């Protein structure tokens, strides 16, 4: 057979023939690379985790990007794929309900409805009468309501994969079965060498789509890809007599509270899937046996019995039936539950397409985006949540297992805004971790770092308070914002990525990769963006010129590896050195009208406007410790960032707090920081993604026309702008402020969706960035935002809601106009 011949060369080699690998081959072929793609499968297609998937897919998701993927997938499954390939897909478009028993669950459904509205989904909130009318056999005791998504359904996993395989072959891709890869290494030329049991292939791009084998495959190439195989049960009952007379399939029921899973029809039988809350099981911590094909484990009824019993209570017609089939198979779980889709860290043209726990539901849409990324240089949805480089070396195997168990148990829990996953922490605490914890800090983890979110005071419990609505945390954040705006605030910002690029070639490299002009003078500071070859935004970074041949780059923590890779992959023989200081240096932000007085009490440096200009940096001594001070402020106040050797941090912090006591200095966290940056109209990671150019982000003022840099033509000539970033205020109702992804309406029509939302405590309005159609982005335009499922009045703003002229950070509130 033709597919048994091993070619010596290919542009892309995909290793793994499940829904993810085959989906990528299919979409690479559709992007024009079909004849240059080879897929290797060690056994038969779908013989790993794909074949035993339950195959459900739903529009019920609060993730805007993932929503785009599932909508595409449902369109593919429900007609497009079969029409294209002639291969049966076996789509069951039965719809689905997600039930709610508590007001918190109802709030989740209302938020999901808002996101669905922005995406144009067929979605509605339903009462129990509608649920009972479409699913008369479900026990609705205690149910308050449900989210109804009538276009949902389920599909045969093997048929879908085989159909995509057929589509890939039709466009020239080669799929070689019964051919196990045994090693993947990179040649000095940069090519990848894929060794197999039947020969060797050299290729430009290699893709790890190994499913439960993916982690051990990564080790061949020196990569630690964070994922753990967790086992999951579903059960198929004997035939259900009540189903025999049905002329229409019942909707899928997702019952997160009582069943912790799903219940649906499987032909004329019942199917029950459970994600147990206790006793979850992980396997193959070292490696998955290569000989395992179509592998299932024996059922472990002790683990699932409480939820299985409740499922029979919820579906009484199952109670007297036996279990005809037990499916207990392994599924990959990354530490945070999101797949690994994108470049592997530290290497070039090694792509991850693995770690996917919901392969049928998420796979085709995500592999379409990965194909676009590989072929064109950027995906068309934000890939930050899926980028494999979001983890660092701290993600050891033991930690991965701990986090995978946590993720498994959370699979059917309410995804509250800012949900804080606590297992396996702390990993990389800052030097102030214990001190701030004693002062009430509630921490979050960003790229392994512990960063304060907010500080518990006035009897509020020092723990996360989860809700879609305002709660005690809202008032605590308001106090922190007030302190910064009126007095002085100090924040531990050690979690930022901190990279030094030095040497004779440093300026040349950075100039080629940054859209803005680099600082010209030593001590100069510039905010700039690095773009990819498609002109899309890779990351935003602050660049500080420390010396004639030394530059210090500061950006968000989760961009650390992306920054390092972008620098390394664009070298052109420059003589330079790249050092990461993210953990050996800490950092503090000192902001507020009293910031100058606080800092002056601890240093002899001239802190006046003349002596220390805005957007400049100096080495100064604070409390006897030498450090770098940057006059800049993400809060929009007079302020400095202090970048400090780790060993000096606690002494500097204590000195500043002591000096600030008479001025009412207060600690603040990332929630207050976010609220203040929204008041100042500063765009953040939610707006600056791989989806957009600087033109779409309304940031062309940072794009130079008098220099050459990567992505320049694409970003400056981005005439196709169906969306542009708008800044707006929304009227608060005192209950819920929004969480991102909400629909924006103009004259009752959807014209966009929010990217970031926060309450502005200083201005008393909800503030948001939203990507909207250009005709809607006119200052003063009255719009509506759909928050918690209901429209709320709002207005497009033409300037920051707070200090639009930026007089405070430039001059300092304590200064007179003459000074």
N, C-alpha and C positions, 0 to 999 in steps of 0.2 A: 504493500500500500504506500501511497505517496507520502503520507504523514509519518512514515517510519524513517525516512531519510534525514540524517542530521546535517544541516548546512554548516559550512565552516565559518560563515560570517552572517551577521544580521545587524540591523540598526537597533532593534529592541529585542531582548529576550525576557519573557515573563515566566517566572517559575511558580507554578501552582495553577491547577485547573478547576477551582471552585467558582462560585458566582463572582468573586472579586477579580480573579485573574482573567476569566473569560470575559467579564464585563469590560475590563480595561482593553483587552484585545479588540473587542467589538467597537469600542469608542475610539481607540487609536486608528482603527481602519476607517471610521467615519471622518476622522480629522485628516485623512490622506496618507497615513503611514502603513496602510494594510499590507502591501507586499513586502514590507521591511520588518514585519513583526513575526516572531516565533514564540509560541507558548509551549512550555514543557510541563507535562503532568506525569508523575511517577507511576500512577495506576490508571484509573478511568476518571473522566471528568465527573465532578461532584462527589467523589468517594471520600472526601474529608468530612467537614462539618455541614457542607451545603445540603447533602441529600436528606439529612434528618431534620432540617429546619421545618418549623410549623408553617412558615410562608405567609404570615399576615403582614399587612401594610396599612398605615393609617395617616390621614391628614391631621390627626390630633397631635400636634407638636408645637411647643412654644418657641422653638428655634427658627428664626427667619431663614437662615441659610439651609438648614436641614429641610424646612418646609418646601423650599424650591426643589430639593432633590426628590422628596417623596411624591410631590405632584408630578414631576417628570416620570418617575418610576410607574406610577399608576397609569399614566397615559401610555407608557410603553407596554405594560402588561395587558391593558384592557383592549388593545387592538393593534397598535402600531407595529409591534414586534412580529406578531403572527402575519400581518399583512405583508411586511417586508420580506420575511424569510420563508413563509409557507409552512413553518413548523408550529405545531400545536403548543399552546402555552397553558391552557386550562385555567383561565381566569374566572374567579368567583366574585362578582361584584355585588356582594350582599350588604355592604355598608357596615357601620359599627357604632356602638355606644361606649362612651367612657363614663362610668357612674361616679357620683359624688354623694357621700354620706355626711359630710361636715361642711361648714361654711368656708373653711380653708380650701377644701377641695373645690367648692363652687367658685371661689375666687380664682383658683388655677384655671378652671374651665372658662371663666369669663375672660381671663387674660389670653388664653389660647384662642378664643373666639376673636379677640381683637387682632391678634397676629394673623389668623386665618383670613380675616376681612382684608387686611393689607395685601395678602397674596392672592385674593380672588377665589378662595376656596368655597365650595358648597358646604357650609357648616352652620350649625345652629344649636342653641341651647334648647333642651327639650325637658318637659315635665314627665312625671312618672306615667301619666296617661298615654303619652306617645310611645314611651318605652314598652309599656304593656301591650299597646296595640300592635306593635311590630314584633314583639318578642313575648308572647303570652305565657311562656313557661318559666320565666325568671322570677325568683322571689325578690321583690323590691322593698321588703321591710327595711325601714330606716333610710331609704334612698331619698335624697332631696331633689336631685335632678341629674341630667346627663348631657354630655356633648354628643350631638348626632352628626356623623360625617357619612352621608349616604353614598359617596363615591368610593369608599374604602372597600377592601375585600381581602382575599387571599389567593395564592397562586401555587402551582406545583413547582417546587424549587428546581427539580431536575429538568423539567420541560423548559423553564425559563432559561436555564444555563445552556441547554442544548440549542435552543433557538438563537441565543446570542452567539454561540459557537458557529452556527450555520451562517449567521449574518457576517461574522468576522471572516470566515472562509470565502464567502461570496465576494468580499472586497480584497481578497488576496492574502490574508493572514494564514499562517501555517500553525496547526495545532498537532503536536506530537505527543501521543499517549504512550504509556508503558516505558517511560524514559525518565529515570530519577536523576536529578542533579546531585552531584556529590561534593562540589566545592565551587565557590565563587571568589575570585581574586582579581585584583586590578594590576594591569601591566604598567610598566614605567611610562608607556605612551598615553596612559589614561584609559585605554580600552579595558573592558571587563572580560574576563575569561571564565566561562561557565563550563565546568567539567561535568560530564554525565556518564552514565554506565554504557553509553553507546557512542561516545565521542565528545569532542570539545568544540564549543562555539565561542567566537570572539564577537563582541558587540560594543556599541557606543553607550547604550542604556541597558541597565539590568533592573528588573522589578521583582521584589520579594512579595509574592502573593501566596505565601506558604501556609496561611491559616494557622492551625495548631502547631505546624512545624516552623513557623516563621522566625521565632526567637532563635532556635538553634541554627537555622540557616543564616541568620545575621551574624552569628559567632564565627562562621567561616571567614567573614570579611572583617572581623575585629569589631563588630557592632553589638551593642547591648540594646536591643529593641524591647521596650518595656511592655510586656503582656503576659498574662497567665491564663492557662486553660481552666475554666470552671465548668462543672457539669450541671446540666439543666434537664428537668423532667417535663415531659407531657404524656398524657394518657389518653388512649382511645377506647371508648366503651363498646360494649356489645350494641347491636342495632337497637335504636330507640323506637318503640312502636308509635309514639306520638309524631315522629318525623315522617312516617310512611305516607300520611295523607297530605303533607305539605306540598303545595305547588310552587313555593318560593323559599329560597334559603333564608334562614334566620340571620339577623345581623350578628357580627362578632360582639361579644361583651368583654370589655376591659374593666375588671373590678379590682382596683388597686388596694382597697382597704380590706375587704373580706377574704378574697381569694388570693391576693397578691399575684395576679396573673390574668389569664384570659380563658374564655369558654366560647366554643363555636361548634357548628356542625362540621362533620367530616363525612361526606356522603350522607348516609342515614344514621350515622353514629355520632356520639358526642366526643369532643376533644377538649381536654382540660390541661392548661399549662400553668406551672407554678414556679415562682421565684421565692423560695422560702426565706424567712427572716432570720433564722438561726440554723446553725449546723451546715452552712454552705460548704461545698466540696471543691477543692482545687486539685489538679493532677498534673503529672509530667513536669515537675519543677525543673528538672534537668533537661530532659528531651522527650519528645513524643516518639515512640517506637516506629521506625520506618515501615515495618511490615503491616502496620495497622491500616486497614482499608474498610470503609463502611462500618467503623467500629462503634459499638454501643456497650455501655456498662449495665450491669444488673440494676434493677430498680431498688432504691433505698427508701422504703415506705416510712421508716421511722422519721426521716428528715422532713418529709412533706406532709405527714398525716394530718396535722392540725388544719392546714389549708385545703387539703383534699377533702376532709370531712366537711368543711364549710362550703366547698364547691358543691357538694351533694345536697347540702341544705339550701343553697341558692338555686340549684337545678334539681328539684325533688324528683323529676322524671328519670334522673340517672340513679337514684338511690338504690333501687333493687337490681340494677344491672351489674354485670361483671366487667372487669377490665380486660379487653381483648388484646390490647397492644400497649406495651410500655416502651417509651423512647427516652433514653437517658444518655445523652451524648455530650461531648466536650465542645465548648465555644470559647473563643479568645476574648479576654477582657483586659484592656489597658487600664492603667491606674485610675483614670478619670471617666472611663466608660466610652470615650470617643475613639473612633478608629485612628490608625496611623496611616495617613494619606498624604504623601508628599516626599520631599528629599530626606534621605537619611542624614544624620548629623555628621559633619566633618569629612564627607566624601563628595565626589562629583558624579552625577548621573547614576547614582544608586537610589532607586525609588521604592518607597514602602507602599504597599497596597494590602494591608493586613490589619490584624487587631480589631476586626469588625464583629461585634456581637449580634448585630441585626443585619446580616448580609443581604437578605432578600428585600427587607424594607428600605435599606439605605444604599445598597451596593451600586446599582446602575447609575444613579445620580452622582454619587461620589466618584465613580470611575470615569464618568464623562468629564468631571472637573479635573481629575488627575491627567486625563488625556490632553485636555486643553493646556494644562500647566506644562506638560512635557513638550508638546508640539509648538505652542505659541509663547511660552514664557510666563504665563499667569492663568489662573483659573478665573471663572466668571462669578463665583461666589466667594465670600470670605472663607479662607481655609485655616484661619488661626486656631480654631478649636480642634483641627485634625492634623496640623503640621507635626510630624514626628519630633521636630526639634523643640517642642514645648517642654520636653523633659531633658534633664542634664545627667551628669555622672552620678548624682545622688540617688537615681532610680535603680538601686541595687536589686538583685533577685528577691531577697527576703522582703524588701520594701514593696516590690511589685506584688508579691503574693498577699501581703497585708492589705494593700489598696484594692486588689481585685476582689477579695472577700467583701470589703466595704462596698464596692461598686455593685456587686451582685445583689446585695441586700437592699440597695437603694433603687433597684431597677423599677420597682412599682411603688415608690414613695413620691410624695408631692415635691416637685422641683422648685422649691421656694426661691425667690430672688436672693442672690448672694449666699446660697447654701454652702456651708462651710464643712468640708470633709476633714475630720479630725484624726482619722487613723494614721499611725506611722509618723506622727509629728511630736516635737519639732525636728526638722532635718538640718536646716541652716539658720539657727537663731543669730540675731545680731548681738553685738556686745551689750546692748541695752535690754535684751529680752527679759531677764528676770526683774530688773528694776522697773520697767514699764508694766510688766505683769502685776507687780505689787501695787502699782498706781491705778489699776483697773483696766489695763489694755485687753481688748478682745482681738485676737490675731486672725489674720488670713494667711494663706500660703501662696506665694507667687514665685514660680521657678525654684521651689525649694526653700526660699527665704520666708521668714516670719515677719509680717508687716502689721502694725497696729491698724485696725479698722476704725475703732472708736473706743472711748474710755467710759467705763461704768462709774457713775456718780449718783449722789442723792438717793441712795438706797436701791438703785436699779441693779438687778443681778448681773454679775460679770459672766455673761454667757450669751450665745446667740439667741435672738428673739425673732423667730421666723414668722413672716406673714407677707401676703401681697398688699396689705394695708399698712398705714402708718402705725407704729407702736412706740414703745419706750425709747427705742434707738433714735427715732426721729428727733425727739427733744434733746437727747444727748448730743447729737450731731449739731443741732441748732446752737447749743451752748458753745461748742468748739468753734463754729464759724463766727459767732459773736465775739469770742475772745480774740481771734485773729483780726477781725475787722476793726475792733475798738481798742485792743491793747497789744498783745503779742502772743504768738503761738509758736510752738516748737514741735517738729515731727521727725521721727526716725525714718529717713528715706534710704536706708542702706540697701534696700532691695533693688535699686536701680542697677542696670547693667553699666559697668564702668570699664572701658577699654582704652588703652593708650597705643597709639600708632606713632612710631618714631623712626628716625633715620633719614638719609638724604632723599629717599623716594617717597616719604610719607605724604608730603603736600601734593605730589603729582597723582598718586593713587586716589587720595580723597577728593581732589578736584575733579577727577574723572567720574566719580561716583556720587557726587552731591549736586543737587539742582541749584542751590544757593551759592553765593560766593563764600569761600572760606574766610575766617578772620585774618586780616592782614597783619595786625600788630600783635606782638606777644601780650597775652592777657585779654585778647579779644574773644568774644563769644558770638556764635552764630547758630540760629535754628535752621535746620535744613532737612532735606528728605533724600533718601536713596531710592532710586527707581530700578525697575527691571527693564529688559529689552522691549517689553510691550508698553513701556511708559507708565506702568502701574506702580503704586507705592509699595516698596518693600518695607520701609520703616522710617520713622521720624527720629532724628537724633540732634542733641545739642553738641556742638563742637567747640572746644576751648583750646586756644593756642597756648600751650604751656611754655614752649621755647621755639626757636626758629625751625627746628626739625622735629617737634614733638606736639602731638595733638591728642586731646583727651575727649572721648566720645561717651556721652551719657544717653541712655534710652531705656525704654520699659524693660523690666526684668525678663519677660518671656521672649524678647527678641535677641537675647544674648547669642545663642548659637546661630541664629539667622544672620546677625551682624558679622560674626566671625567667618561664617561660610561665604557671605557676600564679598567680604574683603579678600579672602584667600582665593576665591574663584575668579577674581578679576585682576589679579596681579599680572603685570606684564614685564617681569624681570626687574622690578624696582628693588633697590636695596633698602630694606626696612625691617622693623621688628614690631610684632603685635603682642601686647601683654594684656591679660585680663586681670582687673583689679576688683572684681565684683565682691569678693569675699575678704581680701586682705585690706581693703579700704571700706570704711563705713561713711555715712553721710547724714547730715542733719539739715532741715529747712527751718529757718528762723524768719517769721513774717509778722507784719503788723506795724501800726504807727509808732509803737515803742521799740521796734526791733533795733534801731540805731542805738538807743540808750542802753539796751540790754547788752548788745555786742561791745559797745564802747567801754563798758565796765570791766571787760575781760581782755582787752587788747589795747596796745598803744598805736595801732594803725589809724591813719586818717580816714574816717568813714564818711566825711562830708561828700556832697555831690561833686565838688571839684577834685577831692582826693581819691574818691573811689566811685567812678562813673557807673551809671546803669549799663548793664550788659558788658561788664569787664570782670576780669579775674585777677586776684593777687595772692601771693603767698604771704600769710600773716601769722603771727603768733597769738594764740588764744589760750589763756590760762596756762601759759608756759609750754604749749604744744604747737609745733609748726604744722600748718595745714594750708589747703587751698580754699579760698573764699571766692565764690562767684556771686556777683550782685545780679540776681534774677529772682523771679517769683512766679510760681505756678498758681499762687493764690491771688495774684493781682494786687499785692500790697508792696510797700517798702520791704525789702527782704534780701536775705543771702542764703545760698546753699554753701554748707561747709563740708568739704570732702577731707576725711581724716584717716590717718593710719588706724587700723583696727584697735591697736593697743592703747591709743590715746582717747578713744571715743567717750568712754564713761567719764573721764576727768573733765573733758570739755563740756559734755552734757550737764554734769553736776554744777559746773561753774556758771553756765548760762542760766540754769534754773534758779540758782541762788541770786544771781544778779537781776533776774526778772521777777523775783518775788514781789518787790515793791511796786512793780508795774502790772501785777495780775497776770503773769505769764501762765499759759495753759498748754498741756499736751493736746495734740489733735491727731486724727488718723486719716486713712484714705477716703472714708466716706465724706468727711468735711472737705478734704482736698478736692474731691470730685465735684461737690456742690459749688465750691468757689471757682473752679475752672469753668464750670458751666455758666456761672454769673459773668465771668470775663469773656465768654465766647471762645475759649481755647478748645480747638478740636483735639480729640484723643484717639486712642486705639480703636474705639468703636466706629469712628468715621474714616480713619486712615487705613484702608485695607487694600488687599491685592485686587479688589474689584474696580478701583477707581484711579484715575489720573489726578494730577494736581488741578487740572481744569475742572473736573467733576467735583472735586473736594473744595472748590472755590479758594484755592491756595496758589494761584498763578503768581501772586506777588513774591513767592519764594522761589520762583523758577527764573533763572537768569537767561537772557537772550544773547549775552556777549561772551559765552564760554561753551565748550563742548562737554557733554556728560552723557552717561548711559541713559537711554530713554528720552532724550531731549525732544526729538522730532515728534515722537508719539504723544507726549504730554502737551507740547506747545500747539500741536496741530490737531488736537482732539475736538474736531467739529461735531462729532456724533455724541451729543450729550442728552440722552433721553432723561437723565436724572442729574440733579445738581444738589449740593449740600446746602440746606437752608437752616437758619437759626430762628427759633420761635419761642414764644411764651404761651402757656396754656393756663386757663383759669383753674385754680385748685378747688377741690370740694371738701378738703379737710380730712379725707378718708384714704384715698388712693391716688398715687402720683404717676403711675406708669413705670414700665420696666424695660422698654425697648421693643421694637418690632410692631408697635401699634400703627394702625392705619391713619393716614392724614387725608381728610376730605376737603374738597373745595366744591361748593354748590352741590353737596351730597354725593359727589363722585370721588372715588379713591384716586389720589394723585401722588401718593408716596407712603413712606413709613418711617417711623422714628429709628434712629441709630443709638442715641444716648438720651436718657431722661433723668433729671434730678430736680428736686425742689430747691429753689434759691431762697435760703433763709433770710438773706439780707433784703431781697427785693419783693418777697412774698408772692412769687409766681413759680409755677412749674416751668422749667426751661428744658429745651430739647434741641438736638440736631436731628434733622430728618433729610433723607434723600427724596426729593420731590421732582415732579415735572417742571421744566424751567419756567413755564408761564405762571406757575403758582408762587415762584420765589420772588415776589415783589414786596418790599417793605410796606407794612401797613395792611397787607391783604388779610382779610378775616378767613380763618380756616377752622376746621374742627379736628380734634384728635379723639380716636376711639379708645378710651381708657376703661378697663373693666367691662368691656362690651358695649359701652354707651358713649355717644359723641359728647365732647367737651369743647367749649369755645376757646379759640386761640387766635394768635396773630403773628405774622411774619415780622421779625425784627431786622432792622438795618444796621444796628450797632450793638455792642455788648450791653447787657442790662445793667452792669455795674461799672462805674468809672470808664465810660466809653473812650475818653481821650488818654487813658492810661497815665494820668498825672500822678497817681499815688506811687507806683513802682519807680517812676522816673525821678520824682522829686522828694517823696517822703511827706507824709501828712503833717509831721511836726515842723516842717520848714515854712518860713514866710515867703510870700511871692518874691520879695527882693532877693532873698538868698537863693 
